[in-house]
Amino acid sequence: MQFTFCPLYSGSSGNALFVGAGDTRLLIDAGMSGKAVADALTSIGVLP
C-alpha cells in the first residue's frame, strides 16, 4: 500500500495537509480558502 503525506500550505495565513493510503484520502485544512486548497490538490495530482 502506498502512503502519501503532502503538506499543501503552512504559514500564518493557514495550513493544509493531504494524507492518502490506498483508497483512503484525508484532508486536514485549517484556514485556507476552498479554491486555494482545490488548486493545491490539483497541483499534486489529486482530484478535489
N, C-alpha and C positions, 0 to 999 in steps of 0.2 A: 504494500500500500504506500502510495506517495503522500508525503506530508508537506504542505506548503505554508509558510509563515512569511507574511509580507507586510511591513509597516507602510501604509499609504501616505499618511501625514503624521507629523509630530512637531508640535510647536505651541506657542502661546495662544494661537487662534483656534486650535482644536487638534484632535488626534483621531486616527482611524487605523485599524489593523484588520487584515484579512487572514483567516486561517482556514485551510482546507485539508481534508483527509478522505480519500476515497470519494464517495458520493456526497459527503457532508461538507458544507461550507458555512463559515461563521464570520460575520462582520461585526466588529466592535467599533462603534462610532461615538465620539464624544465631541460634538460641536461643529463639525464641518457641514456645509450645505449638501443637500441631496445630489445636486448636479456635480459638485466637486468630487464627491465620493463615487458617483457613477463614472465620471471621467477617469478617475484613478483606477477603478476596477477594470475599465476597458483597456487602459494602458498596460495592465499586466495580463491581458488576455482572458479576463473573467467577465461573462455577461452579467450586468447588474440585475 
